[in-house]
Amino acid sequence: MRTFKRQRGFLTFAQNGKQDYLRMAYGLALSLRATQAEPYLAVVVTPGTEVPDKYRQVFDEVLDVPWLDEAQESDWKLENEWKAYHITPYQETIKLDADMLFTSDIAEWWPMLARQDVLACTTAETYRGEIIDSDIYRKCFTANALPNIYTAMFYFRISQRAMRVFDLAQTIFRNWQRFFGEFLEPVTRPQMVSTDVVFALAIKLLGADHYTFPTLPVPRFVHMKTRLQNWPDIIDDEDWTKHIQVTLTDVLKLGRHRQHLPLHYHIKSFLTDEIIENYERRLR
């Protein structure tokens, strides 16, 4: 029988490739420590990864990717994410992308999330608090009537229903070209594996009504891709940090808007040494 370290916690994959996801996971862990009543983050790394001591001090667990590393030849290191269910040290888990920061305590979310075995995030906001309804990055979802889920924030608890989602995701990850070819129309079909599309397809095949509840207020986060921000002129430059001021003291402001939701900053250079040092000072 599985045993669990805690009732609740967060989990992220931090397999370094072209980007230093381990450093991002450290920033995420610092933000959780600064804001959450239950700030526990388990971090999944490539076996043999050297994890600095100061990182380990804020990570709740450091877990090696188990079994075969299926992302070994991949730049974006997505292919192991189906293993989250099987390795989480928590009975209830919020799986996160590493390039996120938390800005306030979400303790009140957990009881709402726990009413479901799996709850995929279907709502993202701009930094000004507007609900994102653009599909500019998600034509595949619209064209194929996929549930509009964001795996950057994905709640599950140990249960048969959750295990079915992750087991089907495993099958799709391992055979993504065949599944995408069979179930997705060709014009908008991704040409490389996508975690969002894999889990959206798995949930659609299993029955989206059991896994997505768009009327619920949580989970949700701020998604900082440039062309989702409803700026008056479409900005082709995807580096949103060039177009808005970032201020971090005890609170995080983008422009003049204080952030209350978890922030998916997306542009990796956003996580400057200054931001990390700010969190480190606060935690000391």
Secondary structure, DSSP 8 states (H G I E B T S, - for coil): ----SEEEEEEEE---SSS-HHHHHHHHHHHHHHH-SS--EEEEE-TT----HHHHTT-SEEEE--SS-TTTT-SS--TTGGGHHHH-SEEEEEEE-SSEE--S--TTHHHHHTTSSEEEE-EEE-TTS-B----TT-HHHHHTT----EEEEEEEESSHHHHHHHHHHHHHHHTHHHHHHHHS-TTT--SS--HHHHHHHHHHHH-GGGT--TTS--SEEEE--GGGS--SS------GGGSS-EEESSSEEETTEE--S-EE---GGGS-HHHHHHHHHHH-
